[in-house]
Amino acid sequence: MVTAVKDNGPGIPPEHLPLIFEPFFTTKKNGAGLGLTISQKIVTRQGGRIEVRSQVGQGSCFYVYLPVT
């Protein structure tokens, strides 16, 4: 099963993409940097994965793949 979540925000710069699932990585002034880390951990524990595609100025799309039982 695949679910996609898309936004039309500022996008993620290419140099940040490898870091977005790292604990405590954030570009926000008051961010904790744990949201994507926790999300990825939940999905991988269920046997799935998360992929992201993003372009600066055009937004991001996160694809969540979960196994069908």
N, C-alpha and C positions, 0 to 999 in steps of 0.2 A: 504494500500500500504506500502511495506517495501523497504527501500533502505539501502544498506550496504556500508560503506566506510572502507577499510582495508589498513593498512600499515605494513611494516616489520621493523619498527623502534625498539627502545630499550624496548618498552612496558611500562606499568604503574605499579609501585609497588603496591601491595595490600593495603598498608596503605594509599596510595594517592587516590585510587578509590572512597572512599566516599566523597572526597573533590573536585573532578575535576569540578563540576558544581557550586561551591561556588564562589561568586564574589571576584575577586582579588587573588584567589589562583593561584600560579604559581611556577614552579620549574626553570624557565628560568631567567637568569641574567637580561635581559632587557624586560621581559614579563609584560603584563598588567593584565593578568588573567581574561579577560572579554570575550574572544572568545566563549568558551563553555557555559558560562552563558547566553550570548545573543542568541546563537543557541538554547539552551534548552527553553528559554523564547518564542522564535518565534514558535517553534514546539508545545509547550504546549498550546499556545494561539489558535492554529489551531485544538486543540483537540487530538494532538498526544503525542508521548513520544520518548525519546532517551534512548537506553540501550548501554552499553559498555562491551566488554569482552576483557581482556588483559592478556598477560603473559610476564613477564620480559624476555627479550632476543628474543621474538618471534613476537612482535608487538601488535597492537590493532585493534579491529573491532568495529565500531560504527554502530548501527542499528537505523534507523529513521523510526518510525511508524507513518503514517498519515492516517486519516480516508478517505475513498473513498466516494465521494458524487454522 
